[in-house]
Amino acid sequence: MALEPIDDDAVQGALERLSDTDEVHARAKARLEAMRWTRKVLEGQAFLDAEGKSVAEREARAASCQAVRAWIEDYENAWADYQLLENQRGSDERIYELYRTMSANQRMGR
């Protein structure tokens, strides 16, 4: 099965999108990492504020407090944003790699 050549505009667009999203991608990943620590802080504070007869009861109250529930929603949105960006960048990387392969094959006369 022969592949259709990728035109220069498609490759240029892919490379520009990759270049344009370098910083956004890095910041999205950093946000996810920071949010992981934020959850521990939120749950710790909620545990200290929680009332309960046992540690398990206080942990359950802490894990289900409003601040942690809001964090979970924020984290899900941040994860979705990051994954969308990862997927878009992956598609652009595949376009570029396919272009490179096809160009090399053309130079070799295939």
C-alpha atoms as a printed R data frame, in Angstrom:
    type eleno elety resid chain resno       x      y      z
1   ATOM     1    CA   MET     A     1   0.000  0.000  0.000
2   ATOM     2    CA   ALA     A     2   1.541  3.287 -1.090
3   ATOM     3    CA   LEU     A     3   1.169  6.337  1.069
4   ATOM     4    CA   GLU     A     4   0.227  9.670 -0.391
5   ATOM     5    CA   PRO     A     5   3.006 12.216 -0.015
6   ATOM     6    CA   ILE     A     6   2.563 14.769  2.700
7   ATOM     7    CA   ASP     A     7   2.709 18.253  1.270
8   ATOM     8    CA   ASP     A     8   4.973 20.983  2.569
9   ATOM     9    CA   ASP     A     9   2.071 22.947  4.033
10  ATOM    10    CA   ALA     A    10   1.042 20.022  6.251
11  ATOM    11    CA   VAL     A    11   4.587 19.572  7.501
12  ATOM    12    CA   GLN     A    12   5.098 23.288  8.050
13  ATOM    13    CA   GLY     A    13   1.809 23.463  9.974
14  ATOM    14    CA   ALA     A    14   2.797 20.487 12.141
15  ATOM    15    CA   LEU     A    15   6.197 21.974 12.950
16  ATOM    16    CA   GLU     A    16   4.693 25.373 13.736
17  ATOM    17    CA   ARG     A    17   2.098 23.811 16.058
18  ATOM    18    CA   LEU     A    18   4.810 21.846 17.833
19  ATOM    19    CA   SER     A    19   6.925 24.958 18.246
20  ATOM    20    CA   ASP     A    20   3.977 27.092 19.322
21  ATOM    21    CA   THR     A    21   2.883 24.609 21.989
22  ATOM    22    CA   ASP     A    22   6.247 23.920 23.655
23  ATOM    23    CA   GLU     A    23   5.635 26.351 26.494
24  ATOM    24    CA   VAL     A    24   1.933 25.559 26.871
25  ATOM    25    CA   HIS     A    25   2.758 21.856 27.043
26  ATOM    26    CA   ALA     A    26   5.449 22.379 29.680
27  ATOM    27    CA   ARG     A    27   3.168 24.560 31.787
28  ATOM    28    CA   ALA     A    28   0.298 22.060 31.548
29  ATOM    29    CA   LYS     A    29   2.578 19.270 32.743
30  ATOM    30    CA   ALA     A    30   3.972 21.423 35.558
31  ATOM    31    CA   ARG     A    31   0.430 22.309 36.625
32  ATOM    32    CA   LEU     A    32  -0.458 18.639 36.941
33  ATOM    33    CA   GLU     A    33   2.607 17.972 39.069
34  ATOM    34    CA   ALA     A    34   1.870 20.938 41.319
35  ATOM    35    CA   MET     A    35  -1.736 19.866 41.661
36  ATOM    36    CA   ARG     A    36  -0.663 16.459 42.987
37  ATOM    37    CA   TRP     A    37   1.027 18.191 45.906
38  ATOM    38    CA   THR     A    38  -1.923 20.508 46.381
39  ATOM    39    CA   ARG     A    39  -4.216 17.551 46.995
40  ATOM    40    CA   LYS     A    40  -1.990 16.286 49.785
41  ATOM    41    CA   VAL     A    41  -2.051 19.709 51.416
42  ATOM    42    CA   LEU     A    42  -5.829 20.026 51.048
43  ATOM    43    CA   GLU     A    43  -6.447 16.572 52.476
44  ATOM    44    CA   GLY     A    44  -4.007 17.192 55.316
45  ATOM    45    CA   GLN     A    45  -5.684 20.427 56.283
46  ATOM    46    CA   ALA     A    46  -9.127 18.861 55.960
47  ATOM    47    CA   PHE     A    47  -7.985 15.964 58.150
48  ATOM    48    CA   LEU     A    48  -6.815 18.375 60.840
49  ATOM    49    CA   ASP     A    49 -10.134 20.230 60.659
50  ATOM    50    CA   ALA     A    50 -12.309 17.099 60.526
51  ATOM    51    CA   GLU     A    51 -14.222 15.819 63.478
52  ATOM    52    CA   GLY     A    52 -14.524 12.124 64.045
53  ATOM    53    CA   LYS     A    53 -14.015  9.380 66.564
54  ATOM    54    CA   SER     A    54 -11.436  7.471 64.550
55  ATOM    55    CA   VAL     A    55  -8.633  8.205 62.124
56  ATOM    56    CA   ALA     A    56 -10.555  6.374 59.392
57  ATOM    57    CA   GLU     A    57 -13.605  8.572 59.928
58  ATOM    58    CA   ARG     A    58 -11.511 11.745 59.825
59  ATOM    59    CA   GLU     A    59  -9.706 10.543 56.677
60  ATOM    60    CA   ALA     A    60 -13.037  9.834 54.999
61  ATOM    61    CA   ARG     A    61 -14.350 13.269 55.907
62  ATOM    62    CA   ALA     A    62 -11.135 14.880 54.678
63  ATOM    63    CA   ALA     A    63 -11.205 12.996 51.364
64  ATOM    64    CA   SER     A    64 -14.797 14.044 50.726
65  ATOM    65    CA   CYS     A    65 -14.627 17.660 51.826
66  ATOM    66    CA   GLN     A    66 -15.668 20.428 49.409
67  ATOM    67    CA   ALA     A    67 -12.101 21.629 48.797
68  ATOM    68    CA   VAL     A    68 -10.945 18.142 47.786
69  ATOM    69    CA   ARG     A    69 -14.011 17.573 45.584
70  ATOM    70    CA   ALA     A    70 -13.319 20.900 43.844
71  ATOM    71    CA   TRP     A    71  -9.677 19.888 43.436
72  ATOM    72    CA   ILE     A    72 -10.730 16.605 41.813
73  ATOM    73    CA   GLU     A    73 -12.814 18.481 39.244
74  ATOM    74    CA   ASP     A    74  -9.961 20.912 38.558
75  ATOM    75    CA   TYR     A    75  -7.509 18.036 38.251
76  ATOM    76    CA   GLU     A    76  -9.752 16.158 35.821
77  ATOM    77    CA   ASN     A    77  -9.987 19.276 33.650
78  ATOM    78    CA   ALA     A    78  -6.233 19.878 33.824
79  ATOM    79    CA   TRP     A    79  -5.586 16.233 32.924
80  ATOM    80    CA   ALA     A    80  -7.976 16.430 29.957
81  ATOM    81    CA   ASP     A    81  -6.321 19.646 28.738
82  ATOM    82    CA   TYR     A    82  -2.881 18.081 29.038
83  ATOM    83    CA   GLN     A    83  -3.922 14.863 27.278
84  ATOM    84    CA   LEU     A    84  -5.537 16.789 24.438
85  ATOM    85    CA   LEU     A    85  -2.329 18.744 23.963
86  ATOM    86    CA   GLU     A    86  -0.286 15.513 24.144
87  ATOM    87    CA   ASN     A    87  -2.496 13.922 21.492
88  ATOM    88    CA   GLN     A    88  -2.308 16.940 19.186
89  ATOM    89    CA   ARG     A    89   1.464 17.122 19.522
90  ATOM    90    CA   GLY     A    90   1.737 13.377 18.922
91  ATOM    91    CA   SER     A    91  -0.221 13.725 15.692
92  ATOM    92    CA   ASP     A    92   2.041 16.554 14.548
93  ATOM    93    CA   GLU     A    93   5.137 14.517 15.427
94  ATOM    94    CA   ARG     A    94   3.828 11.597 13.362
95  ATOM    95    CA   ILE     A    95   3.228 13.897 10.382
96  ATOM    96    CA   TYR     A    96   6.808 15.140 10.611
97  ATOM    97    CA   GLU     A    97   8.286 11.655 11.025
98  ATOM    98    CA   LEU     A    98   6.252 10.321  8.119
99  ATOM    99    CA   TYR     A    99   7.429 13.232  5.983
100 ATOM   100    CA   ARG     A   100  11.040 12.487  6.908
101 ATOM   101    CA   THR     A   101  10.627  8.820  6.030
102 ATOM   102    CA   MET     A   102   8.973  9.584  2.722
103 ATOM   103    CA   SER     A   103  11.629 12.158  1.866
104 ATOM   104    CA   ALA     A   104  14.395  9.671  2.639
105 ATOM   105    CA   ASN     A   105  12.700  7.053  0.472
106 ATOM   106    CA   GLN     A   106  12.455  9.547 -2.389
107 ATOM   107    CA   ARG     A   107  16.163 10.335 -2.107
108 ATOM   108    CA   MET     A   108  16.923  6.604 -2.259
109 ATOM   109    CA   GLY     A   109  14.733  6.239 -5.354
110 ATOM   110    CA   ARG     A   110  11.972  4.129 -3.799
